[in-house]
Amino acid sequence: MKTEEDALLTKDLLTHHNIQTNLAVPKLAEKILERNEGVLSATGAVCATTGMYTGRSPKDKFIVRDDMCDELIDWGDINRSIDEASFDKLLKKVTAYLHDQQELFHFKGFAGADPSHRLPIDVINEYAWHNLFARQLFITPTDEELKNHETGFTVISAPTYKADPAVDGTNSETFILISFKKRIVLIGGTEYAGEIKKSIFSVMNYLLPQNDILSMHCSANVGQEGDVALFFGLSGTGKTTLSADPYRRLIGDDEHGWSPNGIFNIEGGCYAKCINLSQKKEPQIYNAIRFGSVLENVILDKDSREPDYDDTSLTENTRAAYPLDNIDNIVSPSVAGHPNTIIFLTADASGTLPPISRLSKEQAMYHFLSGYTSKLAGTERGVTQPQATFSACFGSPFLPLAPSRYAEMLGDKIDQYSSSVFLVNTGWTGGSYGVGNRMKLSYTRAMVHAALEGELNNIETVTDDIFGLNIPLHVPGVPDEVLVPRNAWGDQQAYDTEAQELANKFHNNFSKFTQASDAIRNAGPVYQG
């Protein structure tokens, strides 16, 4: 609960002599241009740059350690702690700093499309373009909802305020601090707008499970018969591409909750990567970037102002933020029933995981906890060869609670709602990266379609000796020889060696999940140390 002093600090900002609350999109766009925070692109979107921080700063994110959350948080390298006194002092400094600004911007809205489980939020921004970002990424209230809006969490963002680590107890001049007790997120020293979005996702990942709602880092869509599908996957696995289906309506592309009522989107917009974006490859995203959207670190032609999505001179992490209703074929409001099918996506550069396999509940929990994919060369500085990477629950940077908590909830819901779970490898076949070939998108789409249509529920399968996965022997539209990866390799002995190396990596990563049951642990690949 907020103390009286905390409430007064927040109220002081909200009574700022020139605070602009829930400005219409055109007015925010005017403010951005007037304040020279960004420029207008040829698409009608505003384009801003974020300085030295062009992505999240995980080492600068802290959770306030207090008597309310101390025993709940999974403390460690991801969830780093800061004491209450340091947070309180920095909150006062930032509040005073913002109070001296000529103008502030305030958004009142919601996180969570299901009215039964939504979180009313306030976002107070130093920058107008950050406020437009918040307006497009979260859920904008109706006039009636605005009248009854009672703040559940407040985000205070002061990008030009720099912390002093020696005095403030931070890691650097940048800070993203979450106080669950005071229900405040404090952000400073970074202009990267994604911190605003992901801080609220972290908050929802703390609050929702305590109400028996599974929070998930996934996309979701619904078929013509009302069947719901979830798509989990790390960057580069094809999550956005595969969930954007002309025959299915999009619920959301990144963050969802699974309640007793079904699936609901946590957000009201999309935060899409723009690198190499083209109308031909991703028409939905390309056409969604229009007036009211925010482009982040995208290079514009100096004369025409046309975006050059292939230009990575500022960063490869170029982004676009836009509301969901900029996309055709969506579910509105963003709620649907319980998932019939769950897809785990991985881009395996070793070329040894099958292109599709059906998972038992225990295998689903194992692979959910593992969150495996391959990080490819060029995706991060210093990465020159593909690297196996694991991110628990396909989103470990945003999980305040122990990963096993989310996995257990997933297992219970799979049982309760009889959801089918598939592991889909969009990576390499016929050999590892540099030898084999990337799985054809047309084959992957055919496999996903077959899974969603229930065509793989009773089909003949073979069990892989190393990974223990049940591989279908026939999928409509996919050559049989592609389905069993060992058969697709010219050198099957080389396959066995490569597959065992990956299996051992799974085992070594999974050793940290000491709370996992033997049944889940034994559902993983065979380990040969």
N, C-alpha and C positions, 0 to 999 in steps of 0.2 A: 504494500500500500504506500502511496505517496505521503510523505510527511507534509505538515502545513508549510514548512519552508520550501520544499520542492514545488508544491502547488503555487506558491507565491512567485517563485522564479519563472515557472512556465507562464503564469498569468502575466508577469511583467513583460514577457516577449509578446504575448497575445494582445497586450494593450499598448504595444509600440505605437508611436505617434503616426507611423506610416506603414502599417502592415496591410498587405493585400490578401484577402481571404477568398479562396475558390474563384479566382479570376477565370473568365471564359478563355478558351484556347486562343482566339484571335488577340485578346488583350495581353495574354502572356507572350505571344509571339511578338507583339509590338514592343513589349518591355524588353525582351531579349535583344532585339535590334537596337532599341533606343539606348540600352546600357552597354552596347558593344560586346555582349557575351557570346554572340554567334552571328552567323550570316544565313541568308535565305538561299536554299539550293533551288535548282531548276525544277525539282519535284514538288516544291512548296514546303518541304521539311526544313526546319532550322538545323544548322550544323554547328557544333561546338567542339572544341578540343579540350583535353583534360590535363595538359602539361606533362609532368614527369610520371604521373601515375596513370597508366593506360589499362589497368586491370586491378583486380582486388589485391589488397595488401594483407594477407592472412596473418603475418607475424605482428601486425599492428592491431589485431582484433582481440579484445579482452572481455571477459564476463566478470561482473562485480561479484566477489565472493561474500555472501552474507548468510544469515541464519535461515533464510527462506529457501535458497537453492543449493546450499553447500553439499547436501547429501544426494542431490538429484543429478548434478552435472557430472559428466564424464571428463574430469579434469585431465589435462595432458598437453601435448604439443598443439593440438587443435583448439581445445578450450582452455586458454590461458587465463589466469586469474589476476584481478587487480583489486586492491582493498577499497572498502567503502569510503575511507577518508580521502584517498586520492581522487576517486570519482567525484565526491562532493566538491572538492576544491576546484577541479577542472570544470565542473558544471557551472559554478559561480563565475569563473573566468570567462567561459564561452558566452554565458548569458550577458555578462557586462559588455563583452566585445560586440555581440550582435545588437545590443540595445543602442550602441553608439552608431550603428549603420544608418544610412539615410532612408533605407527602405528594406522591408522584409516581405517574404512571400509564404503564405500559409495554405495548406491543403487539408481539408477534412474529408475523410472517406473511409473505406473499409478494406480489409483483407479477408477474403472468404466470400464466395458467391452464394453460399447457403445461409439465409438469414438466421437460421438456428445456431450457426457456429461461426459467425463472422466476428472479426475483431475491429471495433471502431478505432481508427488511427488519426493522429494529427501529424503532419509533416511541416516543419518550420525551416525555411530555406533562406540562405544568404543570396543565392543565385536564382534568377527567374527561370533559367533553363532547367535547373534541377527541379523546380516546382512543376514545370510542364512535364518533365520526366515522371515525377510522382503521380501527377494527374492521369497520365496515359497508362502507367503500369499498375496502379491500384484501381479500386472500384469507386467510381464517382457516385455520390448519393443523389437521390431525387430531392426535390425541394422539401418534401414531407420528411424524408429520412434525415435531412440536414437539420431540421427543427428539433428532432429527437436524438441527435448524435451526442453520445456521452463518451468521451475519449477513454480508450482502453490502453493505448500505448502512444507515446510521443517520440517522434524522430526529430532531433535538432541537428541541422547540418550547417557547419561553418567552415567551408573549404579553405578560406584564406587565414584561418587562425592556426598558428603553429604551436605545438606543444614543446616544452623543454623536458626531455627525458630525465635529466638529472633532478629536476624539481617535481615533475608531474607523475613520475613512475611509469611512463610509457616506454615503448621500445624505440620510438623515433618521434619526429615532429608530427607524424600522422597517427590518428587514433580512431578506432571504432569500438566504443564501449557500450555494453548492454547491461542495464540494471533491471533484473526481473522484479526485484522488490519495489523499486520506484517507478517501474514501467516507463523507462526512458532509454532511448538509444542516442548516444552522443557521438557525432562524427566531425572530424576536423583534419586539416592538413592534406586532404586529397580531394580532387575535383572529379574523380571517377564516380559517375552516378550509380553504377551497379552496386556500390556499397549500401545505398538506400534500399534498393530492392532486396538484396540478400540478407540485410540485417532483419527485416521484417519476416523473411522466410525462416531465419534462425529462431525468431521469437515464436512463430507458429509451430516450429518443430519442438519447442519446449512446452507450449500450452496445450496443443491439440491432443497428444498422447495421454495427457493427464485426464482427459475427458473421453477416453477410449476411442479416439479418432486417430487413424494412421495418417501422418503427414508424409508426402512422397515427392521426390524430385523426379518427375516423369511428365510425359505428355499423355493426352487422352483424347479419344474420339469415339463416336457412336455410329453404328450402322443403320441402315434403313429399317431394320426390324427392331431397333432399340437396343441391340447388343453393344456392350461397352468394352473397349480395349484400352489397356495401359501400355506405354512404351517407356521403359527405363533404359538409360544408356549415357555414358560419358561423352565428352566432346569427340566428334569425328566418327561416331558409330552409325549415324543416319537417323537419329531419333526424330528430328524435325522433318526430314524428307519423307520418312515412312509414315509418320502420323498425319501428314498432309495428303489426304486421299480424296480424289474427286467424288468417290462413292460413299464417303463417310463424313459426318459433320465434326468439326473440331470443337472439343470442350476447352482445351487449353494446351499450351506447348511446354510448360516447365514445372509448375508447382500445383499439387492437388492434395485434397484431403479425402479420406475414405471413412465415412461415418455410417451409423446404422441406417441412414437414409440413402446412401450411395456415394457417388463421386461428386466432388465440387471443386471448381477451380479456385485457387487462393488469390489469383490476380485478375485484373481487368484488361490486361494488355500483353504484348509480346516484346521480348528483348532479344532480337535476332542478330546472329553474326552476319556481317556483310562481306567478309572476305570472298572475293571471286563471285559475288552475287551476279546472277544474270536472269533476264526475263525468261529465257528458254529453260534453264535448269530449275529455277524456283520462282515460278510466276506469282504465286500467292504472296510471298514476302516482297518481291520486287514491286508489285503493284500496290502493296499496302503502305509503302513509304511515300506519303503525300502530305498535304498541309496538316499541321498539327503533330506530325511525327518529329522525332528528335534523332538526328544523325550524330554519332559520337566518333571523333577522330577519322572521319571519312574525308578524303581529299577531293576537293571540287576543282573543276577547270576554272582558271582565273577569269575567263571571259564569259563562258556560257553558264557557269555554275552547275554544270552537269556532274553528278558524282562519278568518281573513278573507283569502282569497287575493287579493282585489281591493284591499286596503289597501296602498298603496305609501309610507306616511308615513315609513318608515325607509329604504327603498330599493326600486327596481324589481327589483333582483337578489335577490329572496327565493328560498330554496333548500330542498330536502329531500334528505337522504342516507338511503338504505335499501339493504339487501342485494338482490342479484338474485333470490333465491328468494322475495322478496315479490311477484314478478310471475309470473303464470301463463304457460304456454307459452314456457318458456326452454329453452336447450340447457345441459345439466349433465353433465359439466364444460363450461366455455365454450370449446370448441374445435370446429373444423369443417374442411372441406376447402378447396380453393383457390377463389377467387371466380370464378363464371361471369359475373357482371355487376357493374359499378362505376358508381355514380350520383354525379355531381357536382351539388349543388344550389346554386342562386343565386336570390335574390329581387331581380330587376332592376327598379328603380323607373323606369327610362327606358322600359320597355315595348317594347324593340326586340330583345331576345334571343328566339329561338324557344322555345316551351314545352318542346320536346324535340328533341334532335339527336344523331345518333351521331357519335362522335369517332374519328378515326384515332389511332394510337399517338402521333404527333407532336402532334396537337391535344390529346390527353389530357395529355401532359407540359406543354404550354403552359398549359392551363387549370388544371392542378394547381399549377404554379408561380405562376400569377396569383392564384388563390383569391379570385375576385371575388364581391361581393354589394353591396347598397345598405344603408347604415345609415339607418334611418328616424327621423323626428322622435320624440322622447320616449325613445329608447333610451339616450341619453347626454346629460348636461348640456350645454347650448349648441347642440345639434343641433335646428334648427327646420325644415330642409328636408332631403329625402333626399340622402345623400352617397354617391358611389361609394367603396367601400373594398376594399382588396386585402390578403390575408393569405396569404403563401406556404404552399403545401401545406395550406391551410385550418387553419393552426395555428402561424403564425410565432413567437408569443411563447414557444413551448415547444421550439424547434428549436436545439440547441446547434451542430449542424453546418450547413454551407452548404445552402440549399434544393435546389440542383442535385444534391446527393448523394442525397436522398430521391427526387427526380424521376427520376433515372437508374435507381434501383432499381425504381421503379414501372414504367418503360418496359420494363425487362428482364423483369419478372414478367408484364406484359401479353403480351409475346411468348411467354414460356415456357409460360404456361397458357391462352393464347388467350381472355383475358377481354374481353368486350364493354364499352365505356365510353360512357356517355350523359351529356350536359349537360341538366339539367332546370331550367327557369325557373319558379319558383313565384311570381314577382312579377306585373307588370302586363301587361295586354293591351288592345289597342284605343286606346292612348294612354299617356302617361307618368303618373306619380303625380299625382293631382288631376284628371286628365282621363279616363284609362282606368279599368279595373276590375281588381281582384286576380283572378288565375287561380283558377277554381273548384277547390276541393280534390277534388271528384269527378272532374274532368277530369285533374288531376295524378295521382290514384291510378290512373286507367285507363291513363294513359301509362306510369307506372312498372310497372304489372302487365304491360302488353304487352311492355315491355323485358325484364322478368324471365322472361317465358314464351317469349322468343325470337321473338316475333311481328314484331319490327321489324328482324330481321337481314337479310332479303332483300326488304324492301318498297320500293316506288318512292319516290325522294327527289328533292328539288330543292336546289341549292346556293345559299346566300345570298351575294349579291354583295359585301357588306361584311364579314361575319364569316366567310365561307368554310365555314359549317357545313352539313352534310347534313341537311335537314329532311324527315321522312316526310310524304307527302301524305295518308295515311290511317292513323288509329289507331282501333281499335274503341272505341266509347263516347265519342268526341270529335268535335265538328263540324269538318269540313275547314277551314272559314274561320278557325278559331282557330290552326291549326298554322303558317301562314306569317304572321309578325307584320305585315309590310308590308300584307298584304291586309286585316288586321283594323283598320287605321287608316283613319279617314275622310279625313284629309289625308295623302296618301302623301309629299308633298314635306316635310312636317313630320317624318314618320318618317325620311326620308333624312338630314335635318339632325341629328336626335337620335341616330340610329344612328352617324353618323360621329363625333359628339362622344364617344360611348362608346368607339368603336374607337380614337380618339386617346388616351383615358385608359388603355386597355389597353396601347397602344404605349409611352406615357410611363412607366408602371409597370414594364413589362418591360425597359426599357433598363438596369436595374440588374443584370439577370442576364447578366453578360458571359460567363459560362462556358457558356451555352446554345449548342447548335449552330445553324447556319443553318437546318437542316431544322425544328427546333423553333420558332425565331424566325419563320420564314416560315409557320408553321401558324396564326399569330394573325390578327386582323382586318387589313384593308387600312388603311394609315395615309395620311392626307392632311394634312400639316402646314400 
